[in-house]
Every structure is written in structure tokens, then in C-alpha cells.
């Protein structure tokens, strides 16, 4: 690509402030820029660091909203299965078993999954999988729960389940409409996510607004079904060793979802929402920044120390940390 054809960098990235430093031996080695949005229960912007109003791809942070679209379209699953549909799971055995159960309930098999084959993302689960003689498979890839839910939704509605990843499929149009509704703004762009499904862009404020609305939804609503599933089964949302699982488990009333390219979204029981995007897409600063924002908001959670624990290593020993600044 020639220089004159490069796309301009949006303000959500270009104007993002430094919100984290990587400190090695008392020396600032690197910095991470990020944008953050916090929305109030009424959906207005309560806190903005960087740009909260320009679109980003939330990546897997969209999954609870996509799951809501599925439930509104007739998907009816047990809570732990519904949490898995919202997940980027670690690929542990209980995750893979639950994916098979969702598919079996819809009269389908793992051969119907169209997500990109991969190894489990959890280190221990990946080694176990490889030692058992497996290669990359769609079942083990972290999005297989979402894809199983999408397939099951197609079966409920009599939609073509072989074409469920097509951008103009009724399922994907339902996902777009639900995201626009919850975010309070139209979808700004669409592309293909890492797993092969469509990914849809909204602003950080829109993403935060959507999570706040799901987390504070009245009981007996579809939104509350999503929130309750995540809260009651956070191990299916992430995994045995995942920060998103720890956060949901230790934060009363909250929901959360991590996403690729360093996106994180949180919904609080009082209706506030938090969404952040680290500019460089690297993962190491995202939980540190999230913890600092939660501290500023006065959120009570036992997960703060775990979120803030981001060591810098030298010869296998801690010689520094990634720390939040300017929040």
C-alpha cells in the first residue's frame, strides 16, 4: 500500500492519552495510550478519557449483545450454556463439552461449526489438547460457544444454518439491530472478526451504554437473562484462570467481557457502563487501566488487586510493573 492510500487514524486512537506505563527497575520503558468511556445510568457520558464517541470494533466484547439478539430470536438455553454463548472461552474440557451439548440440543454436530479452527487459548488446556493428539479445531477455538448459539438460533427459526456467517443473514441483521438499540447509535462499520463472524463497530460510549443497560435490566427481561447467566456462571464466560471470570465473580451485580485488540467492557448493577480500548492492541495494560477506572468510580470489588497485578520480569523475577497513570 502506498503512503497516500493509508487511512487516517481516528481520534479514539490518535488522541488517546497515556494511561499506563511499563516500569522496569524504576525506569519507564514503554507507555500505553488508551481511550475510556464511562456512561451514567441514563446513558450520558460521565467520564471521557481520549475519545468516547468515535467507533471502534469491540471484537468479542460484542458477544453479550449478540447473545441477546439470539435470545430475542427464540434461543432458549440453560444459564451456563447461555454464558458460554457470551464467551471467549479458554477451551477447557467443560467448555468443549458444553459446546457439544448446545449443538446436540439443536440436532447438530461440531462439523456444523464454521468458526476458525484453533487451539485452546488457555496454556494448560492447550497443552492437554495437543498431548491428546489434537490439531487446531473449531470446537477448541474460543468463539465456538457463540457459534454454537448462532447455529441453534438458526434451527429455532428455520434459517439456513450453513450461511449463518453471511453479513446479510437474518441472524446477523438481528445482531446489528440489537447492538444499535442497546448502544443508542447506529453501527458505524462492519468487517469480519477473527472467528469468521461479522464484527460491528460502535463508539466506546455506545459499548459502555449497552453493558450498563444489560447489567441493570429489570428481571423477567431478555437482557436480565444474559446478565444473570454471566453472573451465575462466569467460568463459562472466560475460564478457570481468566481475569474476566475473576472480575465478574468478585464484583456484585457486574457483568464484563474482554475482547481482542485490548477492548474491555463492563456493566455495573446501578446502570453505569465502562468501555476501554488500548491503542496498541496489546493486552498487558487493559486490566491495569480498568482497575484504575473502577477505583476512580468507587466500585467495590475484590478483584482490583488481581486486575492491577501486571509484573515486568527480568530473568524470571519481578523487576517492575505496568501501572496506571493519569486516571
C-alpha positions as a Markdown table, in Angstrom:
| # | Residue | x | y | z |
|---|---|---|---|---|
| 1 | Unk | 0.0 | 0.0 | 0.0 |
| 2 | Unk | 1.4 | 3.4 | -1.0 |
| 3 | Unk | 1.7 | 6.2 | 1.6 |
| 4 | Unk | -1.1 | 8.2 | 0.1 |
| 5 | Unk | -3.5 | 5.4 | 0.4 |
| 6 | Unk | -3.1 | 4.9 | 4.2 |
| 7 | Unk | -6.3 | 5.5 | 6.1 |
| 8 | Unk | -6.4 | 8.3 | 8.6 |
| 9 | Unk | -6.2 | 7.3 | 12.3 |
| 10 | Unk | -9.4 | 8.0 | 14.2 |
| 11 | Unk | -9.3 | 10.2 | 17.3 |
| 12 | Unk | -10.2 | 7.3 | 19.6 |
| 13 | Unk | -6.6 | 6.1 | 18.8 |
| 14 | Unk | -4.8 | 9.3 | 17.7 |
| 15 | Unk | -5.8 | 11.5 | 20.6 |
| 16 | Unk | -5.7 | 8.8 | 23.3 |
| 17 | Unk | -3.7 | 9.9 | 26.4 |
| 18 | Unk | -1.0 | 7.8 | 28.0 |
| 19 | Unk | -2.9 | 5.8 | 30.7 |
| 20 | Unk | -0.3 | 3.2 | 31.6 |
| 21 | Unk | 3.5 | 2.9 | 32.0 |
| 22 | Unk | 5.7 | -0.1 | 31.9 |
| 23 | Unk | 8.3 | 0.4 | 34.5 |
| 24 | Unk | 11.5 | -1.7 | 34.6 |
| 25 | Unk | 13.9 | -1.1 | 37.5 |
| 26 | Unk | 12.4 | 2.3 | 38.2 |
| 27 | Unk | 12.8 | 3.4 | 34.5 |
| 28 | Unk | 9.8 | 4.0 | 32.3 |
| 29 | Unk | 10.4 | 1.6 | 29.4 |
| 30 | Unk | 7.2 | 1.9 | 27.5 |
| 31 | Unk | 3.8 | 3.6 | 27.6 |
| 32 | Unk | 0.3 | 2.6 | 26.6 |
| 33 | Unk | -2.3 | 5.0 | 25.2 |
| 34 | Unk | -5.9 | 4.3 | 25.7 |
| 35 | Unk | -9.4 | 5.8 | 25.4 |
| 36 | Unk | -12.0 | 5.2 | 28.1 |
| 37 | Unk | -15.8 | 5.9 | 28.3 |
| 38 | Unk | -17.9 | 5.7 | 31.4 |
| 39 | Unk | -21.7 | 6.2 | 30.9 |
| 40 | Unk | -24.2 | 7.1 | 33.6 |
| 41 | Unk | -27.4 | 5.0 | 34.2 |
| 42 | Unk | -29.3 | 7.3 | 31.8 |
| 43 | Unk | -26.7 | 6.6 | 29.1 |
| 44 | Unk | -25.0 | 10.0 | 29.1 |
| 45 | Unk | -21.2 | 10.2 | 29.2 |
| 46 | Unk | -20.0 | 10.5 | 32.8 |
| 47 | Unk | -16.2 | 10.2 | 32.1 |
| 48 | Unk | -14.3 | 10.5 | 28.9 |
| 49 | Unk | -10.5 | 9.9 | 28.6 |
| 50 | Unk | -9.4 | 10.3 | 25.0 |
| 51 | Unk | -12.4 | 10.0 | 22.6 |
| 52 | Unk | -15.6 | 8.2 | 23.7 |
| 53 | Unk | -17.7 | 9.0 | 20.6 |
| 54 | Unk | -15.7 | 7.6 | 17.7 |
| 55 | Unk | -16.3 | 4.0 | 16.6 |
| 56 | Unk | -14.1 | 1.0 | 17.4 |
| 57 | Unk | -14.5 | -2.7 | 16.8 |
| 58 | Unk | -15.4 | -4.1 | 20.2 |
| 59 | Unk | -14.4 | -7.5 | 18.9 |
| 60 | Unk | -15.5 | -10.2 | 21.4 |
| 61 | Unk | -16.9 | -7.5 | 23.8 |
| 62 | Unk | -19.9 | -7.5 | 21.5 |
| 63 | Unk | -20.8 | -11.1 | 22.4 |
| 64 | Unk | -23.3 | -10.5 | 25.2 |
| 65 | Unk | -25.2 | -8.2 | 22.9 |
| 66 | Unk | -25.1 | -10.8 | 20.1 |
| 67 | Unk | -26.3 | -13.4 | 22.6 |
| 68 | Unk | -29.2 | -11.0 | 23.5 |
| 69 | Unk | -30.1 | -10.9 | 19.8 |
| 70 | Unk | -30.2 | -14.7 | 19.8 |
| 71 | Unk | -32.4 | -14.9 | 22.9 |
| 72 | Unk | -34.8 | -12.3 | 21.4 |
| 73 | Unk | -34.9 | -14.5 | 18.3 |
| 74 | Unk | -36.0 | -17.6 | 20.3 |
| 75 | Unk | -32.8 | -19.2 | 21.6 |
| 76 | Unk | -33.6 | -20.9 | 24.9 |
| 77 | Unk | -30.7 | -22.3 | 26.8 |
| 78 | Unk | -29.7 | -23.2 | 30.3 |
| 79 | Unk | -27.8 | -20.4 | 32.1 |
| 80 | Unk | -24.4 | -22.0 | 31.8 |
| 81 | Unk | -24.9 | -22.6 | 28.1 |
| 82 | Unk | -26.0 | -19.0 | 27.7 |
| 83 | Unk | -22.9 | -17.7 | 29.5 |
| 84 | Unk | -20.9 | -19.8 | 27.1 |
| 85 | Unk | -22.6 | -18.2 | 24.1 |
| 86 | Unk | -21.4 | -14.8 | 25.5 |
| 87 | Unk | -17.9 | -16.2 | 25.9 |
| 88 | Unk | -14.4 | -16.2 | 24.5 |
| 89 | Unk | -13.8 | -19.4 | 26.4 |
| 90 | Unk | -10.5 | -20.8 | 27.4 |
| 91 | Unk | -11.0 | -24.2 | 25.6 |
| 92 | Unk | -11.1 | -26.2 | 28.8 |
| 93 | Unk | -12.8 | -29.6 | 28.8 |
| 94 | Unk | -16.0 | -28.3 | 30.4 |
| 95 | Unk | -16.2 | -25.6 | 27.7 |
| 96 | Unk | -15.9 | -28.1 | 24.9 |
| 97 | Unk | -18.4 | -30.4 | 26.4 |
| 98 | Unk | -20.9 | -27.6 | 26.7 |
| 99 | Unk | -20.5 | -26.6 | 23.1 |
| 100 | Unk | -21.3 | -30.2 | 22.1 |
| 101 | Unk | -24.4 | -30.1 | 24.3 |
| 102 | Unk | -25.7 | -26.9 | 22.7 |
| 103 | Unk | -25.2 | -28.4 | 19.2 |
| 104 | Unk | -26.7 | -31.7 | 20.2 |
| 105 | Unk | -29.8 | -29.9 | 21.5 |
| 106 | Unk | -30.2 | -28.3 | 18.1 |
| 107 | Unk | -29.7 | -31.6 | 16.2 |
| 108 | Unk | -26.3 | -30.5 | 15.0 |
| 109 | Unk | -22.7 | -31.6 | 15.5 |
| 110 | Unk | -19.2 | -30.0 | 15.7 |
| 111 | Unk | -19.0 | -30.4 | 11.9 |
| 112 | Unk | -21.6 | -27.6 | 11.5 |
| 113 | Unk | -19.3 | -25.1 | 13.3 |
| 114 | Unk | -17.8 | -22.6 | 10.9 |
| 115 | Unk | -15.5 | -20.6 | 13.3 |
| 116 | Unk | -11.8 | -20.6 | 12.5 |
| 117 | Unk | -10.0 | -23.8 | 13.8 |
| 118 | Unk | -7.6 | -23.1 | 16.6 |
| 119 | Unk | -6.0 | -24.5 | 19.8 |
| 120 | Unk | -7.5 | -23.6 | 23.2 |
| 121 | Unk | -6.2 | -20.2 | 24.4 |
| 122 | Unk | -5.6 | -21.4 | 28.0 |
| 123 | Unk | -2.0 | -22.6 | 28.4 |
| 124 | Unk | -2.9 | -25.7 | 30.3 |
| 125 | Unk | -5.8 | -26.6 | 28.2 |
| 126 | Unk | -3.8 | -26.2 | 25.0 |
| 127 | Unk | -1.0 | -28.5 | 26.2 |
| 128 | Unk | -3.6 | -31.1 | 27.3 |
| 129 | Unk | -5.3 | -30.8 | 23.9 |
| 130 | Unk | -2.1 | -31.2 | 21.9 |
| 131 | Unk | -0.8 | -34.1 | 24.1 |
| 132 | Unk | -4.1 | -35.9 | 23.4 |
| 133 | Unk | -3.2 | -35.8 | 19.7 |
| 134 | Unk | -5.5 | -33.0 | 18.5 |
| 135 | Unk | -4.7 | -30.3 | 15.9 |
| 136 | Unk | -6.5 | -27.0 | 15.6 |
| 137 | Unk | -10.3 | -27.5 | 15.6 |
| 138 | Unk | -13.3 | -25.2 | 15.6 |
| 139 | Unk | -14.5 | -26.8 | 18.8 |
| 140 | Unk | -11.4 | -25.8 | 20.7 |
| 141 | Unk | -11.4 | -22.2 | 19.4 |
| 142 | Unk | -12.6 | -19.6 | 21.9 |
| 143 | Unk | -15.6 | -18.5 | 19.9 |
| 144 | Unk | -17.2 | -21.9 | 19.5 |
| 145 | Unk | -19.8 | -21.2 | 22.2 |
| 146 | Unk | -21.0 | -18.1 | 20.3 |
| 147 | Unk | -21.1 | -20.1 | 17.0 |
| 148 | Unk | -23.0 | -22.9 | 18.6 |
| 149 | Unk | -25.5 | -20.4 | 19.8 |
| 150 | Unk | -25.8 | -18.9 | 16.4 |
| 151 | Unk | -26.4 | -22.3 | 14.8 |
| 152 | Unk | -29.0 | -23.2 | 17.4 |
| 153 | Unk | -30.8 | -19.9 | 16.8 |
| 154 | Unk | -30.9 | -20.6 | 13.1 |
| 155 | Unk | -32.5 | -24.0 | 13.8 |
| 156 | Unk | -35.2 | -22.5 | 16.0 |
| 157 | Unk | -36.1 | -20.0 | 13.3 |
| 158 | Unk | -35.8 | -22.3 | 10.3 |
| 159 | Unk | -33.0 | -20.1 | 8.9 |
| 160 | Unk | -30.3 | -21.5 | 6.7 |
| 161 | Unk | -27.6 | -22.6 | 9.2 |
| 162 | Unk | -25.0 | -23.2 | 6.6 |
| 163 | Unk | -24.9 | -19.5 | 5.8 |
| 164 | Unk | -25.1 | -18.1 | 9.3 |
| 165 | Unk | -21.9 | -16.1 | 8.9 |
| 166 | Unk | -23.1 | -14.2 | 5.8 |
| 167 | Unk | -23.4 | -10.5 | 6.6 |
| 168 | Unk | -27.0 | -10.3 | 5.2 |
| 169 | Unk | -28.2 | -13.4 | 7.1 |
| 170 | Unk | -31.3 | -12.8 | 9.3 |
| 171 | Unk | -29.3 | -13.7 | 12.4 |
| 172 | Unk | -26.6 | -11.1 | 11.6 |
| 173 | Unk | -29.1 | -8.4 | 10.9 |
| 174 | Unk | -30.8 | -9.2 | 14.2 |
| 175 | Unk | -27.4 | -8.8 | 15.9 |
| 176 | Unk | -26.9 | -5.4 | 14.2 |
| 177 | Unk | -30.3 | -4.1 | 15.2 |
| 178 | Unk | -29.8 | -5.2 | 18.8 |
| 179 | Unk | -26.4 | -3.6 | 19.1 |
| 180 | Unk | -27.7 | -0.3 | 17.6 |
| 181 | Unk | -30.6 | -0.3 | 20.0 |
| 182 | Unk | -28.5 | -1.0 | 23.2 |
| 183 | Unk | -25.7 | 1.3 | 22.2 |
| 184 | Unk | -28.1 | 4.1 | 21.3 |
| 185 | Unk | -26.4 | 4.7 | 18.0 |
| 186 | Unk | -26.2 | 3.1 | 14.5 |
| 187 | Unk | -23.5 | 0.6 | 13.7 |
| 188 | Unk | -20.7 | 2.6 | 12.1 |
| 189 | Unk | -18.8 | -0.1 | 10.2 |
| 190 | Unk | -18.7 | -3.9 | 9.6 |
| 191 | Unk | -15.9 | -6.3 | 8.9 |
| 192 | Unk | -15.0 | -9.9 | 9.5 |
| 193 | Unk | -13.9 | -10.9 | 13.1 |
| 194 | Unk | -11.1 | -13.4 | 13.8 |
| 195 | Unk | -13.5 | -16.2 | 14.1 |
| 196 | Unk | -15.2 | -15.5 | 10.8 |
| 197 | Unk | -18.4 | -13.9 | 12.1 |
| 198 | Unk | -19.3 | -10.3 | 11.3 |
| 199 | Unk | -17.9 | -7.7 | 13.7 |
| 200 | Unk | -19.7 | -4.4 | 14.1 |
| 201 | Unk | -18.3 | -1.0 | 15.2 |
| 202 | Unk | -19.8 | 1.4 | 17.8 |
| 203 | Unk | -18.3 | 4.0 | 20.0 |
| 204 | Unk | -16.8 | 3.3 | 23.4 |
| 205 | Unk | -19.7 | 5.3 | 24.8 |
| 206 | Unk | -22.2 | 3.1 | 22.9 |
| 207 | Unk | -20.5 | -0.1 | 24.1 |
| 208 | Unk | -20.5 | 1.1 | 27.7 |
| 209 | Unk | -24.1 | 2.2 | 27.4 |
| 210 | Unk | -25.1 | -1.3 | 26.1 |
| 211 | Unk | -23.3 | -3.1 | 29.0 |
| 212 | Unk | -24.9 | -0.7 | 31.6 |
| 213 | Unk | -28.3 | -1.5 | 30.2 |
| 214 | Unk | -27.8 | -5.2 | 30.3 |
| 215 | Unk | -26.4 | -5.2 | 33.8 |
| 216 | Unk | -29.3 | -3.1 | 35.2 |
| 217 | Unk | -32.1 | -4.6 | 33.3 |
| 218 | Unk | -35.4 | -5.5 | 35.1 |
| 219 | Unk | -35.9 | -9.1 | 35.9 |
| 220 | Unk | -38.0 | -11.2 | 33.5 |
| 221 | Unk | -36.4 | -9.4 | 30.5 |
| 222 | Unk | -34.2 | -11.0 | 27.9 |
| 223 | Unk | -31.4 | -8.6 | 29.0 |
| 224 | Unk | -31.7 | -9.9 | 32.6 |
| 225 | Unk | -31.3 | -13.5 | 31.3 |
| 226 | Unk | -28.0 | -12.5 | 29.7 |
| 227 | Unk | -26.8 | -10.7 | 32.8 |
| 228 | Unk | -27.9 | -13.5 | 35.2 |
| 229 | Unk | -26.2 | -16.2 | 33.1 |
| 230 | Unk | -22.9 | -14.3 | 33.1 |
| 231 | Unk | -23.1 | -13.6 | 36.9 |
| 232 | Unk | -24.1 | -17.2 | 37.8 |
| 233 | Unk | -21.6 | -18.9 | 35.5 |
| 234 | Unk | -18.5 | -16.7 | 35.0 |
| 235 | Unk | -16.3 | -19.7 | 34.5 |
| 236 | Unk | -18.1 | -20.4 | 31.2 |
| 237 | Unk | -17.7 | -16.7 | 30.2 |
| 238 | Unk | -13.9 | -17.0 | 30.4 |
| 239 | Unk | -12.2 | -19.9 | 32.2 |
| 240 | Unk | -10.6 | -21.1 | 35.3 |
| 241 | Unk | -7.7 | -18.8 | 35.1 |
| 242 | Unk | -9.1 | -15.7 | 33.4 |
| 243 | Unk | -9.3 | -12.1 | 34.7 |
| 244 | Unk | -12.8 | -11.6 | 33.3 |
| 245 | Unk | -14.0 | -14.5 | 35.3 |
| 246 | Unk | -12.3 | -13.2 | 38.5 |
| 247 | Unk | -13.8 | -9.8 | 38.0 |
| 248 | Unk | -17.4 | -11.0 | 37.5 |
| 249 | Unk | -17.1 | -13.5 | 40.4 |
| 250 | Unk | -15.9 | -10.8 | 42.8 |
| 251 | Unk | -17.9 | -7.8 | 41.8 |
| 252 | Unk | -21.5 | -8.0 | 42.9 |
| 253 | Unk | -24.0 | -7.3 | 40.2 |
| 254 | Unk | -21.4 | -6.7 | 37.4 |
| 255 | Unk | -21.0 | -8.2 | 34.0 |
| 256 | Unk | -18.0 | -7.9 | 31.8 |
| 257 | Unk | -16.5 | -9.0 | 28.5 |
| 258 | Unk | -12.9 | -8.8 | 27.3 |
| 259 | Unk | -12.2 | -8.5 | 23.6 |
| 260 | Unk | -9.3 | -8.8 | 21.1 |
| 261 | Unk | -7.2 | -5.8 | 20.4 |
| 262 | Unk | -7.3 | -4.7 | 24.1 |
| 263 | Unk | -11.0 | -3.9 | 24.4 |
| 264 | Unk | -12.8 | -4.3 | 27.7 |
| 265 | Unk | -16.4 | -3.6 | 28.6 |
| 266 | Unk | -18.1 | -3.6 | 32.0 |
| 267 | Unk | -21.7 | -3.2 | 33.1 |
| 268 | Unk | -22.5 | -2.3 | 36.7 |
| 269 | Unk | -25.6 | -3.1 | 38.6 |
| 270 | Unk | -26.5 | 0.6 | 39.0 |
| 271 | Unk | -26.6 | 1.0 | 35.2 |
| 272 | Unk | -23.2 | 2.6 | 34.7 |
| 273 | Unk | -21.1 | 1.2 | 31.9 |
| 274 | Unk | -17.3 | 1.2 | 31.3 |
| 275 | Unk | -15.5 | 0.6 | 28.0 |
| 276 | Unk | -11.9 | 1.0 | 27.1 |
| 277 | Unk | -9.6 | 0.4 | 24.2 |
| 278 | Unk | -5.8 | 0.3 | 24.4 |
| 279 | Unk | -4.4 | 1.9 | 21.3 |
| 280 | Unk | -1.6 | -0.6 | 20.5 |
| 281 | Unk | -3.9 | -3.6 | 20.9 |
| 282 | Unk | -1.6 | -5.2 | 23.4 |
| 283 | Unk | -3.2 | -7.0 | 26.3 |
| 284 | Unk | -0.9 | -6.2 | 29.3 |
| 285 | Unk | -2.3 | -2.7 | 30.1 |
| 286 | Unk | -6.0 | -3.3 | 29.7 |
| 287 | Unk | -6.8 | -4.7 | 33.2 |
| 288 | Unk | -4.5 | -2.2 | 34.9 |
| 289 | Unk | -6.3 | 0.7 | 33.2 |
| 290 | Unk | -9.7 | -0.9 | 34.0 |
| 291 | Unk | -8.8 | -1.3 | 37.7 |
| 292 | Unk | -7.8 | 2.4 | 37.9 |
| 293 | Unk | -11.1 | 3.5 | 36.3 |
| 294 | Unk | -13.0 | 1.3 | 38.8 |
| 295 | Unk | -11.1 | 2.8 | 41.7 |
| 296 | Unk | -11.9 | 6.3 | 40.4 |
| 297 | Unk | -15.6 | 5.3 | 40.2 |
| 298 | Unk | -15.6 | 3.9 | 43.7 |
| 299 | Unk | -16.7 | 0.4 | 42.6 |
| 300 | Unk | -16.5 | -2.1 | 45.3 |
| 301 | Unk | -14.8 | -5.3 | 44.1 |
| 302 | Unk | -12.4 | -7.9 | 45.4 |
| 303 | Unk | -10.8 | -8.2 | 42.0 |
| 304 | Unk | -8.8 | -4.9 | 42.0 |
| 305 | Unk | -5.5 | -6.4 | 43.2 |
| 306 | Unk | -5.7 | -9.2 | 40.6 |
| 307 | Unk | -6.5 | -6.7 | 37.8 |
| 308 | Unk | -3.6 | -4.5 | 38.8 |
| 309 | Unk | -1.1 | -7.3 | 39.0 |
| 310 | Unk | 0.9 | -6.9 | 35.8 |
| 311 | Unk | 4.5 | -7.7 | 36.5 |
| 312 | Unk | 7.5 | -6.8 | 34.4 |
| 313 | Unk | 10.0 | -9.7 | 34.6 |
| 314 | Unk | 13.8 | -9.8 | 34.4 |
| 315 | Unk | 15.4 | -13.2 | 34.3 |
| 316 | Unk | 12.2 | -14.7 | 35.6 |
| 317 | Unk | 11.9 | -12.3 | 38.6 |
| 318 | Unk | 9.7 | -9.3 | 39.0 |
| 319 | Unk | 11.7 | -6.2 | 38.3 |
| 320 | Unk | 8.8 | -3.8 | 37.7 |
| 321 | Unk | 5.2 | -3.4 | 36.8 |
| 322 | Unk | 2.7 | -2.0 | 34.4 |
| 323 | Unk | 1.0 | 0.8 | 36.3 |
| 324 | Unk | -1.9 | 3.2 | 35.5 |
| 325 | Unk | -1.3 | 6.9 | 35.2 |
| 326 | Unk | -3.5 | 9.9 | 34.6 |
| 327 | Unk | -6.7 | 8.4 | 35.7 |
